[in-house]
Amino acid sequence: MENYFYFKSISSAEMKSLTAICDTFLPSTSIKTSDESFARFFQTSASMAGIPQRVGEVIATRKHPKKRLIRLALWMLSRRIGTFILCGLPSISIHFPYFQTFSQLPLHKREQILHSWSLSFFYLIRMAFKTIKLLALFFFFSQVDEKNENLTWKAIGYPGPDPQFKALKLSPNDDEQKLYGPLHKGLVNMNLPRDILANTLRLAGFPVLTRRSKNNAPCGSSNPSLFIKCDAVVVGSGCGGGVVAGVLAKAGYKVLVIEKGNYCARNNLSLLEGPTMDQMYLAGGQMATDDMGVIILAGSTVGGGSAINWSSSIRTPQHVINEWSDQYDLEIFDSELYKEALDVVCQKMGVQSGIHKEGLNNAVLRKGCQELGYPVNTIPRNSSPDHYCGWCSLGCKDGRKKSTCETWLLDLVNSGNGAILPGVRPSSTPPLLKRSGLENPNIGKNLHLHPVIMAWGCFPDAPFSWPEEEKKSYEGGIMTAMSTVVANHDKSGYGAVIQTPSLHPGMFSGLMPWVSGIDMKMKMCRFSRTAHIFALARDKGKGTVNSPSSISYQMEDSDEENLQKGMEKMLRILAAAGAEEIGTHHFEGRSINAKKVSYHEFEKFVKEESVRPLRDLSTQICSAHQMGSCRMGVNPKDSVVNQMGETWEVEGLFIADTSVFPTALGLNPMVTVQAIAYCTAQSVLEVLKKKSC
């Protein structure tokens, strides 16, 4: 069997090693309980749930950034000497043959070894630990069976999809918009045979020429023969491309929108974490920087990030406008047009600040800040005051969150002048420009990521009366409260804001520190009453987009310092709000009972946790915002586009997404990028008007 290969590349010996690792992260254990769901949860190991096969499939078939590293580690662990090299003395037995492979070691030794890897002196070992841990735990808590259920959910107090969504039953008699979403009439299936596809586009008003080939292959084949005439092609349908497409189409121009992701209509939404991450996120939500230092979440669906974001709709801060207009000489940001753009996009999205009911995470953040006298503000959202939905990161079930699918792209479709082509897979912005022949050395450089670190606090149920027992960590508006207590460090405009995340079981488990299998399962049993808050830095550090699957990034010292200041405040906020136990995502896994420790012990814990280094892979860092890799400027020597959004190299080629940001923004970029795109669209209109004269 040694020469039998799983997934055409992973040997059976390597699969044994992978299975042993996964079963160390999530072993089968027994606890005394009369609750059948708890018993089943603790008795089920990773291999019993098929997790090693899921992880193996990702490693073997997807372009995971650490694929080669994991393969090397598994190969070494399948051999005695390799195991000794990676695991050291714990891998040695007092019995012949003394040296053992990883899969031959008892559970307690494997746990000891894995925890040592998380804090290893060797960077590559820490990287391998983090990669497999994220994959194994995410799949275990997010995969579903044929009934769309997960064996862990009942035990951890999670209902799966939004119960209100489960109750929403659609019938064939419902109108098309309710069934298929508002864009269904403007979508074109690129997998249709060429003749049918050409007729579809002709009906949409696009002149189309075809050239027949011997086989009637779909348009996406290696020898396409479909030629479409239009006024503008927009690549991407998110907060940048969606706005430009809507403005141009409404003005009467023929617009084709090309989107690499697929369209997830309301009737196709599952609100299941695992399947949705595969369907609507870049790389299935597993994208990371080359060194695994930052986990990157980015939308990859019609609507882009606006379809899966957390509703935060904050206007460009005045200090950022001042910086971009004064220090970077970009007059557009201090213009009447930009002020108009901010008003237009906020009105289009229905941005408002009302809240009928606040969820657990935000209630904790607000109360903790009020107790400590920290500033706390209500976040404007592109959803209604009664939109109490914690599943918006997995799509909006009723359209009340105003993504570009409900606004600008709807303008495109209703105008009769546009079509959306999903499932076409161009690269992200910088690699696409390079592949198109542009040579500006700034393309792909100056990437900012808004690095995020988190802290958590557990709020047990009764006998405590607050937060209310029915409040759960995964419910409610994802972002409704924000603190700026460390947002303007040294009056520089750079610091960190404190907000709340959306964490369903898969992401929650992947981020929480792992010290042993039973400890992780005990933490997951408190999932629904564990609140998270995060600090997001307006980073000066920069990165580079090397390819669609390769991103390098390094924080500066000041970024790390700002996040550390945020960590100190977050731990205090959680304790002040009444958390029983508080902790961070540092791999050492320390936590304290905030209600029982002395003042001295509490202060010692806060100080130690808030000065830990953040750039050594020992604390999980995340990012949901990518900016600046094709930045705007007044000189082609240090920028990619001018302040009209047009590239310096190619006339008529415009960029209108977050890659044009001159610096990091410091807050959710949705309103800002839509405002920039609106301004850029006016420039495109001027170009089109001149061509038509």
C-alpha positions in Angstrom: 0.0 0.0 0.0 3.0 2.3 0.4 2.9 3.2 -3.3 -0.9 3.9 -3.3 -1.5 7.6 -3.8 -4.5 9.6 -2.5 -5.7 12.5 -4.7 -3.0 11.4 -7.2 -0.2 12.9 -5.1 -0.4 12.1 -1.4 0.9 8.7 -0.4 -0.8 6.4 2.1 2.1 6.9 4.5 1.7 10.7 4.3 -2.1 10.3 4.8 -1.3 8.4 8.0 0.7 11.3 9.2 -2.0 13.8 8.2 -4.7 11.7 9.9 -2.6 11.5 13.1 -2.2 15.3 13.1 -5.9 15.9 12.6 -6.8 13.4 15.3 -4.5 15.2 17.6 -6.2 18.5 17.0 -9.6 16.8 17.4 -9.3 13.4 19.2 -12.0 11.1 20.4 -12.6 11.5 24.1 -15.2 10.5 26.6 -16.9 12.7 29.1 -19.6 12.0 31.8 -22.8 13.6 30.5 -26.4 12.6 30.0 -26.6 14.8 26.9 -26.3 12.7 23.8 -25.2 15.6 21.6 -22.3 16.4 24.0 -21.3 12.8 24.2 -21.3 12.4 20.4 -19.3 15.6 20.0 -16.5 14.5 22.3 -16.5 11.0 21.0 -16.1 12.0 17.4 -12.5 12.4 16.2 -11.4 14.3 13.1 -10.9 11.1 11.1 -14.3 9.8 12.1 -15.7 13.0 10.4 -13.5 12.6 7.3 -11.4 15.7 8.0 -8.0 14.3 6.9 -9.5 13.6 3.5 -10.8 17.1 3.2 -7.5 18.6 4.3 -5.6 16.3 1.9 -7.9 17.3 -1.0 -7.0 21.0 -0.4 -3.3 20.3 -0.2 -3.3 18.1 -3.3 -5.7 19.9 -5.6 -5.9 23.6 -4.6 -3.3 26.3 -4.9 -2.8 26.6 -1.2 0.1 29.0 -0.4 1.8 26.4 1.9 1.1 23.3 -0.2 4.8 22.3 -0.6 5.6 22.9 3.0 2.8 20.7 4.2 3.8 18.0 1.8 7.4 18.1 3.0 6.2 17.9 6.7 3.9 15.0 6.0 6.7 13.1 4.1 9.1 13.6 7.0 6.6 12.6 9.6 5.9 9.4 7.8 9.6 8.4 8.5 11.3 7.7 11.8 14.3 10.0 11.3 12.1 12.7 9.8 9.8 12.5 12.8 12.8 12.8 15.2 14.0 15.9 13.3 10.6 17.7 13.5 9.5 16.4 16.9 12.7 15.9 18.9 13.0 13.8 22.1 9.2 13.2 22.6 9.3 11.0 19.5 11.8 8.6 21.0 10.6 5.4 22.7 12.4 3.3 25.4 11.5 0.2 23.3 13.1 -1.0 20.1 13.3 0.4 17.5 13.3 3.5 19.7 12.6 5.9 16.8 8.9 6.2 15.8 6.9 7.8 13.1 4.4 10.5 14.1 1.4 8.2 13.6 2.9 5.6 16.0 3.1 8.1 18.9 0.5 8.1 21.7 -2.0 11.0 21.8 -0.5 12.8 24.8 2.9 13.0 23.1 1.4 14.1 19.8 -0.4 16.9 21.7 2.8 18.0 23.4 4.6 18.0 20.0 1.9 20.0 18.2 1.7 22.6 20.9 5.5 23.0 20.8 5.2 23.5 17.1 2.9 26.5 17.6 5.6 28.3 19.6 8.6 26.8 17.8 11.8 28.8 17.3 11.7 27.6 13.7 9.4 29.8 11.5 8.6 27.1 9.0 7.4 24.7 11.8 5.1 27.4 13.2 3.8 28.0 9.6 3.1 24.3 9.1 1.2 24.1 12.4 -0.9 27.1 11.7 -1.8 25.9 8.2 -3.0 22.4 9.2 -4.8 23.7 12.3 -6.8 26.2 10.4 -7.9 23.7 7.8 -8.7 20.8 10.1 -10.7 22.8 12.6 -12.5 24.9 10.0 -13.7 21.8 8.1 -14.7 19.9 11.3 -17.0 22.6 12.5 -18.3 23.9 9.1 -18.8 20.9 6.8 -22.3 19.5 6.5 -23.9 16.2 5.7 -26.7 15.4 3.2 -29.2 17.0 5.6 -27.1 20.2 5.7 -26.2 19.6 9.4 -23.0 19.2 11.3 -22.6 16.8 14.2 -21.1 19.5 16.5 -23.7 22.2 16.2 -26.2 21.1 18.8 -23.5 20.6 21.4 -22.0 24.1 20.8 -25.4 25.8 20.6 -25.4 26.8 17.0 -28.4 26.4 14.7 -26.6 26.3 11.4 -28.3 28.7 8.9 -30.4 31.5 10.2 -33.6 29.9 11.6 -35.6 32.7 10.0 -34.0 31.8 6.6 -34.9 28.2 7.1 -38.5 29.2 7.6 -38.5 31.3 4.4 -40.0 28.9 1.9 -40.1 29.8 -1.8 -42.6 28.3 -4.2 -42.7 28.3 -8.0 -45.5 30.8 -7.7 -43.3 33.5 -6.2 -42.2 36.3 -8.5 -38.9 35.9 -10.4 -37.1 38.6 -8.3 -37.9 36.8 -5.1 -36.9 33.5 -6.5 -33.7 34.4 -8.3 -32.7 37.8 -7.1 -33.0 41.2 -8.8 -30.2 40.6 -11.3 -31.5 37.4 -13.0 -32.5 39.2 -16.3 -29.0 40.6 -16.8 -27.0 37.5 -16.1 -25.5 35.6 -19.0 -24.4 31.9 -18.7 -20.9 31.7 -20.3 -21.1 27.9 -20.4 -23.8 27.9 -23.0 -23.0 26.8 -26.6 -21.7 29.7 -28.6 -24.8 30.1 -30.8 -27.2 30.3 -27.9 -24.8 32.6 -26.0 -24.6 34.9 -29.0 -28.4 35.0 -29.4 -28.7 35.8 -25.7 -26.4 38.7 -26.0 -28.1 40.0 -29.1 -31.4 40.0 -27.3 -29.7 42.1 -24.6 -28.8 44.6 -27.4 -25.1 43.8 -27.9 -23.9 43.3 -31.5 -22.2 39.9 -31.6 -20.1 38.2 -34.2 -19.4 34.4 -34.1 -16.9 32.2 -35.9 -17.8 28.6 -36.0 -15.4 25.8 -35.2 -15.6 22.1 -35.7 -17.0 21.4 -32.2 -19.7 23.6 -30.6 -17.5 24.3 -27.6 -18.7 26.8 -24.9 -17.3 30.3 -25.0 -14.9 29.6 -22.1 -13.0 27.1 -24.2 -9.4 27.6 -25.2 -10.4 28.7 -28.7 -13.2 31.3 -28.2 -14.9 32.7 -31.3 -17.3 35.2 -29.8 -16.9 38.9 -30.5 -19.0 41.3 -28.5 -19.3 45.0 -29.3 -19.9 47.3 -26.3 -19.0 50.8 -25.1 -17.3 49.6 -21.9 -16.0 46.5 -20.3 -16.0 46.5 -16.5 -13.9 43.8 -14.7 -15.4 43.1 -11.3 -18.9 43.7 -9.9 -18.1 44.9 -6.4 -18.0 48.3 -4.7 -15.8 49.7 -7.5 -16.8 48.0 -10.8 -20.5 47.7 -9.8 -20.7 51.5 -9.3 -19.0 52.3 -12.6 -21.1 49.8 -14.5 -24.4 51.2 -13.0 -23.5 54.8 -13.8 -22.4 54.1 -17.4 -25.4 51.9 -18.2 -27.9 54.3 -16.8 -26.3 57.1 -18.9 -27.2 55.0 -22.0 -23.9 53.2 -22.8 -23.6 49.4 -23.5 -21.7 47.8 -20.6 -20.4 44.3 -20.1 -19.5 43.3 -16.5 -17.0 40.5 -16.2 -17.0 38.8 -12.8 -14.7 35.9 -11.8 -17.1 34.7 -9.1 -20.5 33.1 -9.6 -23.9 34.6 -8.9 -25.5 33.4 -5.7 -29.2 34.3 -6.0 -31.4 34.4 -2.9 -32.9 31.0 -3.7 -29.4 29.5 -4.0 -28.1 30.9 -0.7 -27.5 28.3 2.0 -26.2 30.5 4.8 -24.0 27.5 5.6 -20.5 28.6 6.5 -18.5 25.9 4.8 -20.3 25.8 1.4 -20.6 29.6 1.3 -16.9 30.2 1.9 -16.3 27.9 -1.1 -18.9 29.6 -3.3 -18.5 33.3 -2.4 -14.9 33.9 -1.1 -11.6 34.0 -2.8 -9.8 30.7 -2.4 -12.6 29.4 -0.2 -11.7 31.8 2.5 -8.2 30.2 2.9 -6.2 32.9 1.2 -3.2 34.1 3.2 0.1 36.0 2.8 3.1 33.9 1.7 4.3 33.5 5.2 0.9 32.7 6.6 1.2 35.8 8.8 -2.2 37.3 7.7 -5.3 35.4 6.8 -7.1 37.3 4.0 -10.9 37.3 3.5 -12.1 38.7 0.1 -15.3 38.3 -1.8 -15.4 36.4 -5.0 -19.0 36.5 -6.3 -21.3 38.8 -8.2 -21.4 41.8 -5.9 -17.9 41.2 -4.7 -17.1 42.2 -1.1 -20.4 44.1 -0.9 -22.3 40.8 -1.0 -20.6 39.3 2.0 -19.4 42.3 4.0 -20.5 43.3 7.5 -22.7 46.3 6.7 -20.4 49.0 8.1 -20.9 52.1 6.0 -18.6 54.9 7.2 -17.8 58.0 5.2 -14.2 58.9 4.4 -12.8 60.5 7.7 -11.9 64.1 7.3 -8.3 63.6 8.5 -7.9 61.1 5.6 -9.4 63.5 3.1 -7.0 66.2 4.3 -4.0 63.9 4.1 -4.9 62.7 0.6 -5.7 66.2 -0.7 -2.9 68.1 1.1 0.0 65.7 1.4 -0.6 63.7 -1.8 -1.9 66.7 -3.8 -5.0 64.8 -4.9 -7.5 67.6 -5.3 -10.3 65.3 -6.2 -10.8 64.4 -2.5 -11.4 68.0 -1.5 -13.7 68.7 -4.4 -17.4 69.2 -4.6 -17.6 66.1 -6.8 -16.3 63.9 -4.1 -18.7 65.4 -1.5 -21.5 64.8 -3.9 -20.2 61.2 -4.4 -20.3 60.5 -0.7 -23.9 61.7 -0.5 -25.0 59.8 -3.6 -23.5 56.4 -2.6 -24.8 56.7 1.0 -28.3 57.5 -0.3 -28.1 54.7 -2.8 -27.3 52.2 -0.1 -29.8 53.5 2.4 -27.1 54.2 5.0 -28.6 54.9 8.5 -27.5 54.6 12.1 -30.7 53.2 13.8 -30.6 50.0 15.8 -33.7 48.3 17.2 -31.7 45.6 19.0 -28.0 45.0 19.5 -26.3 41.6 19.4 -24.0 40.1 22.0 -20.6 41.2 20.6 -21.6 44.8 20.1 -23.5 45.0 23.3 -20.4 43.9 25.1 -18.2 46.4 23.3 -20.6 49.2 24.0 -21.1 48.4 27.7 -17.4 47.9 28.4 -16.5 51.2 26.8 -19.3 53.0 28.8 -18.1 51.5 32.0 -14.5 52.6 31.4 -15.4 56.0 29.9 -14.0 55.1 26.5 -15.6 56.7 23.4 -18.1 54.5 21.7 -20.0 55.3 18.6 -22.8 53.7 16.6 -21.7 52.5 13.2 -23.9 53.6 10.2 -25.0 50.6 8.1 -26.4 49.9 4.7 -29.3 48.0 6.2 -32.5 48.8 8.1 -32.6 49.4 11.9 -34.4 46.1 12.4 -31.9 44.1 10.4 -30.9 41.7 13.2 -28.9 39.3 11.1 -25.5 37.7 12.0 -25.3 35.8 8.7 -24.6 38.7 6.4 -21.1 37.5 5.9 -22.7 34.5 4.1 -25.0 36.5 1.8 -28.1 38.5 2.4 -31.2 36.3 2.5 -33.8 39.1 1.8 -31.9 41.9 0.1 -32.2 44.4 3.0 -28.4 44.7 3.1 -27.8 47.0 0.1 -24.9 45.4 -1.8 -24.2 46.4 -5.4 -26.5 43.6 -6.4 -29.4 45.6 -4.9 -28.2 49.0 -6.1 -25.8 49.8 -8.9 -25.9 46.5 -10.7 -29.7 46.7 -10.4 -29.5 50.0 -12.3 -27.4 48.3 -14.9 -29.9 45.5 -15.4 -33.0 47.8 -15.3 -31.5 50.2 -17.8 -31.5 47.5 -20.5 -28.0 48.5 -21.4 -25.9 46.0 -19.5 -25.1 42.3 -19.0 -23.2 40.5 -16.3 -20.9 37.6 -17.3 -20.2 35.6 -14.1 -17.7 32.7 -13.9 -15.1 34.4 -16.1 -11.8 34.2 -14.3 -9.4 37.1 -14.9 -6.8 37.7 -12.2 -7.0 40.3 -9.5 -6.1 43.8 -10.5 -2.3 43.9 -10.4 -1.6 40.6 -12.1 -4.3 41.4 -14.7 -2.6 44.7 -15.6 0.8 43.0 -15.9 -0.6 40.2 -18.0 -2.1 42.9 -20.2 1.3 44.4 -20.9 1.5 47.3 -18.5 5.0 47.9 -17.1 4.5 50.5 -14.4 6.8 49.4 -11.5 4.2 50.5 -8.9 1.7 47.9 -10.0 1.2 45.4 -7.2 3.3 47.5 -4.7 2.2 49.5 -1.7 -0.4 47.0 -0.5 -2.1 47.8 2.8 -4.2 45.2 4.6 -5.7 46.8 7.8 -4.3 44.0 10.0 -6.6 42.8 12.7 -6.1 41.0 16.1 -8.8 39.9 18.4 -9.6 39.3 22.1 -12.4 37.2 23.5 -14.5 37.1 26.6 -16.9 34.3 27.8 -20.2 35.3 29.3 -21.9 32.3 30.8 -25.7 31.9 30.9 -27.7 32.2 34.1 -27.5 33.2 36.9 -26.1 36.4 35.3 -28.8 38.7 34.0 -26.6 40.5 31.4 -26.1 40.0 28.6 -29.5 38.4 28.2 -29.4 34.7 28.1 -30.9 34.6 24.6 -28.2 36.7 23.1 -25.7 34.6 21.1 -22.4 35.5 19.6 -23.4 34.7 16.0 -26.6 36.7 16.0 -27.5 40.4 15.5 -26.0 43.2 13.4 -22.4 42.3 12.9 -21.1 45.8 13.3 -23.1 48.4 15.2 -20.6 49.8 17.8 -17.1 51.1 17.5 -14.5 52.7 19.8 -11.9 55.1 18.7 -10.0 55.1 22.0 -6.7 54.3 20.2 -7.6 55.5 16.7 -5.5 58.6 16.5 -2.2 57.7 18.1 0.0 60.7 18.7 -2.4 62.8 16.6 -1.0 61.3 13.5 -4.2 59.9 12.1 -2.8 56.4 12.5 -3.9 54.1 15.2 -6.5 51.3 15.6 -10.3 51.2 15.9 -12.0 48.6 18.0 -15.0 46.8 16.5 -16.7 43.4 16.4 -16.4 40.5 13.9 -18.6 37.8 12.4 -17.4 34.4 13.5 -19.3 31.3 12.8 -18.0 28.0 14.2 -15.5 27.2 11.5 -13.7 30.5 11.6 -14.1 30.8 15.4 -12.4 27.4 15.9 -9.6 28.1 13.4 -8.7 31.4 15.2 -9.0 30.3 18.9 -5.7 29.1 20.4 -5.2 25.3 20.5 -3.4 23.7 23.5 -5.1 20.3 23.5 -7.9 18.5 21.9 -10.2 18.4 24.9 -9.4 22.1 25.7 -10.5 23.0 22.2 -13.7 21.1 22.4 -14.5 22.7 25.8 -13.9 26.1 24.3 -16.3 25.3 21.4 -19.0 24.3 24.0 -18.9 28.0 25.0 -19.0 29.3 21.4 -22.4 30.8 21.5 -21.6 32.9 24.6 -18.1 33.9 23.7 -17.9 37.5 22.5 -15.1 38.7 20.3 -13.9 42.2 19.6 -11.0 43.2 17.4 -8.5 46.0 16.8 -8.0 47.1 13.2 -4.9 49.1 12.5 -4.5 51.8 9.8 -1.3 50.3 8.7 1.8 52.0 7.4 3.3 48.6 6.6 3.3 47.6 2.9 3.1 44.5 0.8 3.2 43.3 -2.8 0.7 41.3 -4.9 3.1 39.0 -6.7 0.5 36.8 -8.4 -3.2 35.9 -7.9 -2.1 33.4 -5.2 1.0 35.1 -3.8 1.0 38.1 -1.5 3.9 39.3 0.6 3.3 41.7 3.5 5.2 43.2 6.5 3.8 45.4 9.2 5.9 48.3 10.5 6.9 48.7 14.1 4.2 51.5 14.5 1.5 49.1 13.3 2.4 46.5 15.8 2.5 49.1 18.6 -1.0 50.4 17.6 -2.4 46.9 17.7 -0.8 46.2 21.1 -2.4 49.3 22.4 -5.7 48.0 21.0 -5.2 44.7 22.7 -4.7 46.3 26.1 -8.0 48.3 25.7 -9.9 45.2 24.4 -9.0 43.1 27.4 -10.1 45.9 29.7 -13.4 46.4 27.8 -14.3 42.7 28.0 -13.6 42.6 31.7 -15.5 45.8 32.4 -18.5 44.4 30.4 -18.6 41.5 32.8 -16.8 38.6 31.1 -16.0 35.7 33.3 -13.0 34.5 31.3 -10.9 36.6 28.9 -8.1 35.7 26.5 -6.4 36.4 23.2 -5.5 34.4 20.1 -1.9 34.0 21.1 -0.9 30.3 20.6 0.2 29.9 24.2 -3.5 29.9 25.0 -3.4 31.8 28.3 -6.6 33.2 29.8 -7.8 34.3 33.2 -11.0 34.4 35.2 -11.6 38.2 35.3 -14.1 37.9 38.1 -11.9 36.0 40.5 -8.3 37.3 40.0 -6.9 40.1 42.1 -6.3 43.5 40.7 -2.6 42.8 40.6 -3.1 39.5 38.7 -5.4 41.2 36.2 -3.0 44.1 35.5 -0.1 41.6 35.1 -2.1 39.6 32.6 -3.2 42.6 30.6 0.3 44.0 30.4 1.9 40.7 29.4 -0.7 39.9 26.7 -0.6 43.4 25.2 3.2 43.5 24.7 3.5 40.2 22.9 5.2 40.4 19.5 2.7 40.1 16.6 4.9 39.4 13.6 6.2 36.0 14.6 3.1 33.9 13.7 2.4 33.3 17.4 -0.9 35.4 17.2 -3.4 35.1 14.4 -3.7 38.2 12.3 -6.6 38.6 9.8 -7.5 41.1 7.1 -10.7 41.8 5.2 -9.6 44.9 3.4 -6.9 45.1 0.7 -5.9 48.5 -0.6 -3.3 50.5 -2.4 -1.7 48.0 -4.8 -2.4 50.3 -7.8 -2.5 53.6 -6.0 -3.6 57.0 -7.2 -1.1 59.8 -7.5 0.0 62.9 -9.4 3.2 61.3 -10.8 3.7 58.0 -12.7 7.0 57.5 -10.8 5.1 56.6 -7.6 1.6 55.8 -8.7 -0.4 53.7 -11.2 -3.4 55.9 -12.0 -4.0 59.7 -12.0 -6.7 61.3 -9.9 -9.3 60.6 -12.6 -8.6 56.9 -12.1 -7.0 56.5 -15.6 -3.8 54.5 -15.8 -0.7 56.5 -16.8 0.3 54.0 -19.5 -3.0 53.3 -21.3 -5.5 55.9 -22.4 -9.1 54.8 -21.7 -8.1 52.2 -19.1 -9.5 53.1 -15.7 -9.2 51.5 -12.3 -11.9 52.0 -9.6 -11.4 49.7 -6.7 -9.6 49.8 -3.3 -6.3 49.3 -5.1 -6.2 53.0 -6.0 -6.2 54.2 -2.3 -3.1 56.4 -1.8 -2.7 55.0 1.8 -4.6 52.7 4.1 -8.0 54.2 5.1 -8.3 53.0 8.7 -11.9 52.0 8.5 -14.2 49.9 6.4 -13.6 51.1 2.8 -17.0 50.4 1.3 -18.3 54.0 1.2 -14.9 55.4 0.2 -14.4 53.1 -2.7 -17.9 53.6 -4.0 -17.4 57.4 -3.9 -14.1 57.1 -5.7 -15.7 54.8 -8.3 -18.5 57.3 -8.8 -16.0 60.1 -9.5 -14.1 57.8 -11.9 -17.3 57.0 -13.7 -17.8 60.7 -14.4 -14.4 60.7 -16.0 -15.3 57.7 -18.1 -18.5 59.4 -19.2 -16.5 62.4 -20.4 -14.3 60.1 -22.5 -17.3 58.2 -24.0 -19.0 61.5 -24.8 -15.9 62.8 -26.7 -15.7 59.5 -28.7 -19.3 59.7 -29.7 -19.0 63.3 -31.0 
